[in-house]
């Protein structure tokens, strides 16, 4: 341990940390190159070759030239994913309401799930005994 002073250990850890950070940046650049819909196939190939042949310079130049666009593309991708998710939720909720209102479970067109929730609330409030709750639940699920 005397051959490796504390400052050398600190510098080694610093260089290792910087190397790991550079790897993360390299992967981020490669992912951005592949995900960018505006780049042609040749431009993608050129950026990848540049980043493989001259890795440090290639990543640095890419971040300088296209860095602002990287962030904007991420924001746009997140907005599209959020919009698709919200659209899915709306569609699923609408399908659930349609199937619940067109069902044959009777009163006021509420779905079986709504009826189970109402029964559970009545049971929790003490309006229904355990036996009455079990019978009503069995009747509803049958």
Buried (B, 14 or more C-beta within 10 A) or exposed (E): EEEEEEEEEEEEEEEEEEEEEBEEBBEBBBEBBEEBEEBEEEEBEBBBEBBEEEBEEBBBBBBEEBEEEBEEBBEEEEEEEEEEEEEEEEEEEEEEEEEBEEEEEEEEEBBEEEBBEEBEEBBEEEEBEEEEBEEBBEEBEE
